[in-house]
Amino acid sequence: MKVLASIEVTKGYEHWKKVFLSHEEARSNAGIATIFYAREAENESKVHVCMEVESMEILGAFMSDPENSKVIEEAGHVQDSTVIIPLVD
């Protein structure tokens, strides 16, 4: 399934992107594939990510894992701002 995540970041898009890309292997190992990521043209703090994952449970487990949570926090991702929309085609 594909999911679209919208998040807010506190440390700027470039910082978030650097940390996000450095964590790609961990996402891949968990069965999460990144399709695209981008920030809003008028708001550097609003980021959208499309990923493919087998289930929402896998994504939830990945995001709540303490090691991954540390990386997510370092990226400046505001966890409470996260909106995840499951997609179908």
Number of C-alpha atoms within 10 A of each C-alpha: 12 20 20 18 16 18 19 23 22 16 15 18 22 13 14 22 16 11 17 17 11 11 14 14 12 12 19 12 9 15 16 20 17 17 12 10 15 14 20 11 9 7 11 16 20 19 22 17 16 20 19 17 20 13 14 15 10 13 18 10 12 18 17 12 10 11 10 16 15 12 16 20 15 15 21 18 24 15 14 8 12 15 12 15 13 15 12 7 4
